[in-house]
């Protein structure tokens, strides 16, 4: 039971808070018994203080405030005392706070905890309605101006102005009464609550009633009464006027003005005596959702003194009937009569309030008239009838007579995204682009407007792309040459026609001249030009290189009339020329050989020309460095001789030759493909190779000792460009690494063998693969361990060598491997037994 009661209280509380937030007044309003008076709860009289089922105190029936949470109790009490929307700050008279119309879409869902699905759905519908109402309110023309919280404090009367002569004096006003001239005196004072001012001193004038008089009338009455004592204030029989009286306002009294009707914040306001009707309208926040902008009444002494049309101020800047307020004036906002919405291509898309009899033309004035892209010939009006909607088309002649009705929605469409008179011409004319159909009705007129045809225009067949009424594209082929010659009639054009005049060059393949070989700009394709000669082409490619075979320049020309049935038909013609270094031709017959489109010029390399190449020797020679390769058959021994021979410290056994390897991209691809093919075809093997690159170096094992002993022998390799011969200094160490106890570098000693050096590193480990141990010598060559019967025959050790002991992989043997190993062992044993038997027989 308690849970259901709590849920019910939460629902009621949510509705209560929504209502309070929607109608909270932000200004402190004094209680009054008149229209628009503030009730005891602090809300204006227009606030629906009682919801359906609510009690007199503002809470829903059956809800006790003492049963609500403490925070909610405090909020309700604040609303009753006028503090709910000001966060505990008391609004001062004559000021405005944040207006109503808050965005309820930002409210949290904390009030929905514990609600049923039906209650949550109802709450969602309510919030959606509030959001829609707020959006429609913002679209109402003039609402944002009057309901801006910053505007009410901005639109305050100016208190630093000269005294308005028509200002009505009342109790509380301070009058500055200054007399000067023959007689002088200061009689400044406040008007008494009874409406009198008292002239002090021994004048005996007494009280003077000035309440309800304008400043000028009050001045006349003061002069009339005071002239009895101060005769100089008027011309008289005693003489001309010699005393003067000035009356001005000092501190201005406060007046109380009541705002009633359909205002945002109705109530009673305390304002300055200089305030006008517009000041009070800003204080009250302007009309509410149903209030009228066109009919705001100023009621004084129970009579309508003036009616204000706020649209005069909003649209024209005029302030007709903006009278200065008096005490107890009543400003009444009437209910609007009809509103019309206008959307689309207008400068102000808003909801406007229309007076009875106003037409569509007046509505367009309110909306700021059409935008530049508006379709003005016809407007669409959606109208409400007694039963359903009605759609109306209003044309331009009807704008002045079409009377608007409440609820009308006017839609102004935009112009179509198309041109009514545009033509386009492209191609071989001097000024291609877009033109007007009005001045270019025919094809010849359009070409003349485009400054005529270019010399390369192909006039035998041009195209006109035309858009039909069904928006399908149509191609018209026109013989422009016949039209220009006058043998055919001119073609009339239509809007959106596209005239395309092709160029003769666009209809032909672009002709080039290809130059290859020993020219300064290699692989150059030159655009073909009429009367181009061989000399011209060679000049455009930068001339011949030094390496060019000038006496053998070829021009290859394709054949255009090849007999397809002849198996030996000639498909090209070759012309050979002897060209001098000044690019002249040594032949009177071919002196000005003219090229044709797609000719290919080939300048070959001279067979006697060779670029100087070098090889390098480094290390233990007398003169290390780079040396020119002076002959094609120069060998390593020649390079050592050029370097002055070896030094005493040279270690010839460790000499190596490093040669650069340069492969083209195609050679690299083919080499990699060959390796992959071999690897794929080897079903029982795996091929692992190093990464191949286009530029790399490789070490070539050489025996420099044999080369120097017998120069020119098969060991003596021919040199190539970029070769480097490295001759190290005498090495005295041996490096042992791999699967040994302590890999390290040890001293080379003559007479020590492979196992001796292994012993110096602590010997083999349990995982050493002894039979696969190998040595890499200083010159890059490799020697492996061999097996004889049951014994390992290790390779010899030389200075600078590197002993490498592999590690066992510990891969389990397959049955086939075990059987093969066993068979091999048995075969070896039988061989040994057979050898022993044979030796024993020989001994016998």
Buried (B, 14 or more C-beta within 10 A) or exposed (E): EEEEEEBBBBBBBBBBBBBBBBBBBBBBBEEBEEBBBBEEBBBBBBBEBBBEEBEEEBBBEEBEEEEBEEEBEBBBEBBBEBBBBBEEEEBEBBBBBEBBBBEBEEBEEEBBEEBEEEBEEBBEEBBEEBEEBBEEBEBBBBBBBBBBEEBBEEBBBEEEEEBBEEBBBBBBBBBBBBBEEBBEBEBBBBBBEEBBBEBEEEBEBEEBBBBEBBBBBBBBBBBEBBBEBBBBBBEEEEEEBBBBBEBBBEEBBBBBBBBBBBBBBBBBBBBBBBBBBBBBBBBBBBBBBEBBBBBBBBBBEEEEBBBBBBBBBBBEEEBEBBBBBBBBBBBBBBEBEBBBBBBBBBEEBBBBBBBEEBBBBBBBBBBBEBBEEBBBEEBBBBBEEEEEEEEEEBEEEBBEEBEBBBBBBBBBBEEEEEEEEBBBBBBBBEEBEEBBBEEBBBBBBBBEBBEEBBEBBBBEEBBBBBBEEEEEEEEEEBBBBEBBEEEEEEBEBEBBBBBBBBBBEEEEEEBBBBBBBBBEEEEBEBEBEEEBBBBBBBEBBEBBBEBBBBEBBBBBBEEEEEEEEEEEEEEEEEBEBBBEEEBEBEEEEBEEBEBEBBBBBBBBEBEEEEEEBEBBBBBBBEEBEEBEBEEEEBBBBBBBBBBEEBBEEBBBBBBBBBBEEEBEEEEEEEEBEEBEEEEEEEEEEEEEEEEBEEEEEEBEEBBBBBBBEEBEEEBBBEBEEBBBBBBBEBBEEBBBEBBBEEBBEBEBEEEBEBBEBBBBBEEBEEEBBBEBBBBBBBBBBEBEBEEEEEEBEBBEBBBBBBBBBBEEEEEEEEEEEEEEEEEEEEEEEEEEEEEEEEEEEEEE
